[in-house]
Amino acid sequence: MTGAMLAVFGWLMAASTLLLWLVPVVAVVDRLTARWWSPDVRAWLWRLLLVRALLPTAVIPGTTPLAMPALVGEGEGGLAVTLWLWLAGAVLFLWFGALSAWRQRCRLRRETTASDVVWQTSLRSVARRFSLSRLPALRISTTGAGPCVVGILRPEILVPAHLRELPGPARDHLLAHELAHIVRRDALRTLLLLPVLVVFWFHPGMWFLTLRLRALREVAADAAAVRSTGGAFAATLRACVQAQLQPVRGLAMVGTLAELRERFAALRRPPGRRRPVLALLVAVLLAVCCVPVAARMPSLTELGELPGCLQKRFLVLGALAREQAAEPR
């Protein structure tokens, strides 16, 4: 086991430990502040958690991260097997994800048609409210995919064929929601999150964080659509839900049942006032997230009194001693 492999293992375990206890904390704050804080502010709480988890855990001289003594495998061989399994899972996750995205992109290109004049007119009208100088492509999907945005550099809006006959106000609501995703660059934000998800493919906390960011993006796009078009956006969303049976993955207007409940609740919720107590609570949370996590390295006598295999702990001690000896004085 090389020092580099040990360092990767230590960073991965320390970040995983942080995610295990910080994700529930941020989830509670996210839920408590939903009435007073915008979805963008709550999304930044999750991004701060992500940045804190990815930063190397601070190690005070003579200390080691909390996760290291407890999570070491059966000797150097066990550590190597664990790292190779993690790497294999990351490669497979990346491969199947890229293959699925490529197949979906090819299928959408084959099974979409150009939109009609009515939809193009509505798109130009709504795009002016967002001050968009360049209109995205608007296509009708014959497979029932959408409503969603595909593409980053040249985004396209897909509208399913069964929503083709929407009335004018509902059509504007739908296009405003999708244009909000383009203006906010939500597709790029999703792409930037993918490498982190590849690294932490095994961690349920990272999957929960990803789902929360996606749900908050949808709530923010709903709010932008209401600001730009007004009217009964909830009725349009309800019509899309009733018509949509199999939403595809992506920036789709119709998501999971839990996301839909949150979005309807946000649309019914009147604008609230910001409260100093909640602001203080968030400030305390941010301070807690930035505290370095470290623990004192136990002595040999203390190691001898701990239950478990001493060989595992001696391996950690030996590796740390070699790293300290290799450091320039």
matplotlib code that plots the C-alpha trace (Angstrom):
import matplotlib.pyplot as plt

x = [0.0, 1.6, 1.3, -0.8, -3.3, -3.5, -4.0, -6.9, -8.5, -8.2, -9.7, -12.5, -13.4, -13.2, -15.4, -17.9, -18.0, -18.7, -21.5, -23.1, -23.7, -23.9, -26.5, -29.2, -28.3, -28.6, -31.8, -33.4, -32.4, -33.5, -37.0, -37.2, -36.3, -38.5, -41.1, -38.7, -35.7, -35.6, -34.7, -31.4, -30.3, -31.2, -29.3, -26.2, -26.4, -26.2, -23.3, -21.5, -21.9, -20.5, -17.5, -16.8, -17.0, -14.6, -12.0, -9.2, -9.8, -7.5, -5.0, -3.3, 0.3, 0.1, -3.5, -5.4, -8.9, -11.6, -12.5, -9.1, -8.7, -12.2, -12.5, -9.2, -9.6, -7.9, -4.2, -2.7, -4.2, -7.7, -7.1, -5.9, -9.0, -11.3, -9.7, -9.9, -13.5, -14.3, -12.4, -14.2, -17.6, -16.7, -15.6, -18.7, -21.0, -19.3, -19.4, -23.1, -24.1, -22.3, -23.8, -27.3, -27.0, -25.7, -28.4, -31.1, -29.6, -29.6, -33.2, -34.4, -32.8, -34.5, -37.9, -38.5, -40.0, -39.9, -42.5, -45.3, -45.7, -48.0, -45.3, -42.5, -44.6, -45.1, -41.4, -40.4, -42.9, -41.8, -38.0, -38.3, -39.4, -36.2, -34.1, -32.8, -31.1, -30.7, -33.7, -33.2, -34.4, -38.0, -38.9, -41.9, -41.1, -43.1, -41.9, -43.6, -40.3, -40.4, -41.2, -37.4, -34.2, -31.4, -28.0, -25.7, -23.9, -26.9, -29.9, -33.1, -36.6, -38.6, -42.3, -44.2, -46.8, -49.7, -49.2, -49.2, -52.8, -52.2, -54.0, -52.0, -51.5, -50.5, -48.2, -46.5, -46.1, -44.5, -42.0, -41.2, -40.3, -38.0, -36.4, -35.8, -33.6, -31.7, -31.2, -30.1, -27.7, -29.1, -27.9, -24.3, -24.7, -25.9, -22.9, -20.5, -22.0, -21.6, -17.8, -18.6, -21.4, -19.0, -16.5, -19.2, -21.3, -21.6, -22.8, -26.5, -25.9, -24.4, -27.4, -29.8, -27.8, -28.1, -31.8, -32.3, -30.4, -32.5, -35.7, -34.6, -33.8, -37.3, -38.8, -36.6, -37.7, -41.3, -40.8, -39.1, -42.0, -44.5, -42.6, -42.4, -45.8, -48.0, -51.4, -52.2, -49.0, -50.1, -53.0, -50.5, -48.3, -51.3, -52.2, -48.7, -48.8, -52.1, -50.9, -47.4, -47.1, -43.4, -41.2, -37.6, -34.5, -33.1, -34.4, -38.0, -40.9, -42.6, -40.5, -41.0, -44.0, -42.0, -40.7, -44.2, -45.6, -42.8, -43.4, -47.2, -46.5, -44.1, -46.6, -49.4, -47.1, -47.3, -44.1, -42.8, -40.6, -37.1, -36.5, -33.3, -33.5, -33.4, -30.6, -28.7, -29.4, -28.0, -24.9, -24.3, -24.7, -22.2, -19.7, -20.2, -19.6, -16.3, -14.9, -12.1, -12.7, -9.7, -8.9, -5.9, -3.9, -4.0, -0.8, 0.5, -0.8, -4.2, -4.2, -3.5, -6.6, -8.9, -10.9, -10.1, -7.1, -4.0, -2.4, -4.8, -3.9, -0.2, -0.4, -1.9, 0.7, 3.5, 2.1, 1.8, 5.3, 6.7, 4.9, 6.2, 9.8, 9.5, 8.5, 11.3, 12.5]
y = [0.0, 3.3, 6.6, 8.0, 5.2, 5.6, 9.3, 8.7, 6.2, 8.5, 11.5, 9.3, 8.0, 11.4, 13.0, 10.1, 10.4, 14.2, 13.5, 11.0, 13.5, 16.8, 15.8, 15.2, 18.6, 20.5, 18.6, 19.8, 23.4, 23.2, 22.1, 24.7, 27.6, 26.6, 29.2, 32.2, 31.4, 31.2, 27.9, 29.4, 30.3, 26.8, 25.3, 27.2, 25.5, 22.1, 23.4, 24.6, 21.2, 19.6, 21.9, 21.2, 17.5, 17.6, 19.7, 17.6, 17.1, 19.3, 17.2, 18.8, 17.7, 14.4, 13.8, 11.8, 12.0, 10.3, 7.8, 6.3, 3.9, 2.5, 2.1, 0.4, -3.0, -6.2, -5.2, -3.6, -6.1, -5.3, -1.6, -2.2, -4.4, -1.7, 1.0, -1.2, -2.0, 1.7, 2.6, -0.2, 1.1, 4.7, 3.6, 1.5, 4.3, 6.7, 4.3, 3.4, 7.0, 8.3, 5.4, 6.1, 9.8, 9.2, 6.7, 9.1, 11.9, 9.9, 8.7, 12.2, 13.4, 10.7, 11.0, 14.8, 17.2, 20.9, 22.9, 24.8, 28.6, 28.9, 27.5, 29.6, 32.8, 32.0, 31.2, 34.6, 36.3, 34.6, 34.9, 38.7, 38.7, 36.8, 39.2, 36.4, 37.5, 34.0, 31.7, 28.0, 25.4, 24.2, 20.7, 18.4, 14.9, 12.0, 9.7, 11.6, 12.9, 16.2, 19.0, 19.3, 21.1, 19.1, 20.3, 22.9, 24.9, 24.8, 24.0, 22.7, 22.7, 19.4, 19.5, 16.2, 15.8, 15.2, 18.8, 20.3, 21.6, 23.6, 26.9, 30.1, 30.9, 27.3, 27.3, 30.4, 28.9, 25.8, 27.7, 30.1, 27.3, 25.7, 29.1, 29.7, 26.5, 27.9, 31.3, 29.8, 27.4, 24.5, 21.9, 23.1, 22.9, 19.3, 18.5, 20.0, 17.8, 14.6, 14.1, 14.3, 11.7, 9.4, 9.6, 9.1, 6.6, 4.4, 7.1, 7.5, 11.0, 12.2, 10.8, 12.6, 15.8, 15.5, 14.9, 17.9, 20.2, 19.0, 19.6, 23.1, 23.9, 23.0, 25.1, 28.0, 27.6, 27.6, 30.9, 32.4, 31.3, 32.9, 36.2, 36.4, 35.2, 35.4, 33.6, 30.2, 28.4, 25.6, 24.8, 24.4, 22.1, 20.1, 19.6, 18.5, 16.0, 14.5, 14.2, 13.0, 9.3, 8.5, 11.5, 11.1, 11.9, 15.4, 18.9, 17.7, 19.9, 16.8, 15.0, 12.5, 12.5, 14.1, 16.8, 17.6, 17.9, 20.3, 22.4, 22.6, 23.6, 26.3, 27.7, 27.8, 29.4, 33.2, 35.2, 35.2, 37.6, 36.8, 36.2, 37.0, 33.8, 31.7, 33.7, 33.1, 29.4, 29.3, 31.2, 28.7, 25.9, 27.4, 27.8, 24.2, 23.0, 24.9, 23.4, 21.0, 17.4, 15.8, 13.5, 12.7, 9.7, 7.2, 6.0, 2.4, 1.6, 2.9, 0.9, -2.2, -1.6, -1.1, -4.1, -5.3, -6.3, -4.4, -5.1, -2.7, 0.1, -0.5, -0.3, 3.2, 4.2, 2.9, 4.7, 8.0, 7.6, 7.0, 10.1, 12.3, 11.0, 11.7, 15.3, 17.9, 19.4]
z = [0.0, -1.1, 0.7, -2.2, -2.0, 1.8, 1.4, -1.1, 1.2, 4.2, 2.3, 1.0, 4.4, 6.1, 3.5, 3.7, 7.5, 7.2, 4.8, 7.1, 9.9, 8.0, 5.4, 8.1, 9.8, 6.5, 5.6, 8.8, 8.3, 4.6, 5.8, 8.6, 6.4, 3.4, 4.3, 4.6, 2.4, -1.4, -3.1, -4.3, -0.7, 0.4, -2.5, -1.4, 1.9, 0.2, -2.0, 1.1, 2.6, -0.6, -0.6, 3.1, 2.6, -0.4, 1.4, 3.0, 6.6, 8.7, 10.6, 13.7, 14.3, 16.3, 15.2, 12.5, 11.1, 13.0, 10.3, 9.8, 12.8, 12.5, 8.7, 7.8, 6.1, 6.8, 6.4, 3.3, 1.1, 2.3, 1.7, -1.8, -2.6, -1.1, -3.3, -6.4, -5.8, -5.4, -8.6, -10.5, -9.3, -10.3, -13.8, -14.3, -13.1, -15.4, -18.4, -18.0, -17.3, -20.5, -22.5, -21.3, -22.0, -25.5, -26.3, -25.0, -27.0, -30.2, -29.6, -29.0, -32.2, -34.2, -32.7, -32.6, -35.1, -35.5, -33.6, -35.3, -35.7, -32.7, -30.3, -32.0, -31.5, -27.8, -27.4, -28.8, -26.6, -23.4, -24.3, -24.4, -20.8, -19.9, -22.1, -24.2, -27.3, -28.8, -28.9, -28.1, -30.5, -29.8, -30.9, -30.4, -29.0, -30.4, -27.7, -24.9, -23.5, -21.7, -21.1, -20.6, -21.7, -23.3, -24.2, -22.6, -25.4, -27.7, -25.4, -26.9, -25.4, -25.9, -25.6, -25.8, -28.5, -26.1, -24.8, -28.2, -27.8, -24.6, -24.5, -24.7, -21.0, -20.2, -23.1, -21.8, -18.4, -19.7, -21.9, -19.1, -16.8, -19.3, -20.3, -16.6, -16.6, -19.5, -18.0, -14.7, -16.5, -14.6, -17.2, -16.6, -12.8, -13.2, -15.3, -12.8, -10.1, -12.0, -11.2, -7.5, -7.9, -9.8, -6.9, -4.2, -6.2, -3.1, -0.6, 0.0, 1.5, -1.8, -3.7, -1.3, -1.8, -5.6, -5.4, -3.1, -5.5, -8.4, -6.5, -5.5, -9.1, -10.1, -7.4, -8.4, -12.1, -11.0, -9.1, -12.2, -14.4, -12.0, -11.9, -15.7, -16.7, -13.6, -13.7, -12.4, -12.9, -10.5, -12.9, -15.8, -13.7, -12.7, -16.3, -17.2, -14.4, -15.5, -19.1, -18.3, -17.6, -18.0, -17.5, -18.7, -16.7, -17.1, -16.4, -16.8, -15.7, -14.2, -11.6, -8.8, -6.5, -3.6, -5.8, -7.1, -3.6, -2.7, -5.8, -5.3, -1.6, -2.7, -5.2, -2.6, 0.0, 0.3, 0.4, 3.9, 5.9, 6.8, 10.5, 12.4, 14.5, 11.3, 10.0, 13.2, 12.9, 9.4, 10.5, 13.3, 10.8, 8.4, 11.3, 12.3, 8.7, 8.6, 11.8, 11.0, 12.2, 13.8, 16.7, 18.8, 17.7, 20.5, 22.0, 21.7, 25.3, 24.4, 21.2, 23.2, 25.3, 22.3, 21.0, 17.5, 15.4, 16.4, 13.1, 11.3, 13.7, 13.5, 9.7, 10.1, 12.6, 10.4, 7.3, 9.2, 10.6, 7.1, 5.8, 8.7, 8.1, 4.4, 5.0, 4.5, 7.8]

ax = plt.figure().add_subplot(projection="3d")
ax.plot(x, y, z, "-o")
ax.set_aspect("equal")
plt.show()
